[in-house]
Amino acid sequence: MILAGLAGLVSAIYIEANIELSNVFNCVSVHLFLFEALYIFGDHKRSGVSIKTASWIKRTLMLGDLEFVVGALLDVILSYMYLFDDTSDWDVSLTIVAIFAAVCWLHCSIIYIAAYFYAPEAVL
């Protein structure tokens, strides 16, 4: 996840100087995030959760994992649109998809933070 964040940071740095290079780094970043999301969702990363943890917490964390996967998948699709279509920056429907992906990422992070404060043993 650190490599994905670094690639996203490099993408943000190059956005004014070289938009094509920025799009390439963005594509690398979202692919790495998608690999991480698929690993987390596939493993459910909840195998170490104690039996005492309520089932609704487990389901909520799985919903957060699913939103992580959906947000990352939508960002991968959008990255290809930005990479290969020069007019995609002005497409309203792609902007709506980008907003939906951002909402998935936001809701996922809120679920993880709330779960950490409510039941830290379920997240760690």
Secondary structure, DSSP 4 states (H G I P E B T S, - for coil): -HHHHHHHHHHHHTTTT-HHHHHHHHHHHHHHHHHHHHHHHHHTT-TT--TTS-HHHHHHHHHHHHHHHHHHHHHHHHHHHHHH-GGGGG-HHHHHHHHHHHHHHHHHHHHHHHHHHH-HHHH-
